Amino acid sequence: MKRLNSKSGCSVEVTLSVMGGTWKPIILFKLMTQKKLRFMELSREIPNVTQRMLTLQLRELEIDGIVQRTVHAEVPPRVDYELTELGMSLKPVLLAMRTWGMKYAELQEQGEAALAVCD
């Protein structure tokens, strides 16, 4: 696990240091809903992420104990990614983020529609 270096002493900061950013919540959500995924499956599921960024984010999540990487002794080698028990404990957080995002997007659309009526 990487060392926690909270500048503010706030537990929200700790949470964001582990799962924050553009790609980590999306990676976590995909693994939460699909259990195990191979690297290229994850890459196809998140088409806008570069392979380099996906690799870096998966490594960080693995170091933090959120994602487990399993290498199978096959030719060609097969690598699976899945959430650990600690990673699965983020499920309520991810679901709450999805719900909030859907409500926020809905409010934004309503606001744009209201502005369009006023024009």
Buried (B, 14 or more C-beta within 10 A) or exposed (E): EEEEEEEEEEEEBBEEBBBEBEBBBBBBBBBBEEEEBEBEBBBEBBEEBEEEBBEEBBEBBBEBBBBBEEEEEEEEEEBBBBBBEBBBEBBEEBEEBEEEEEEEEEEEEEEEEEEEEEE
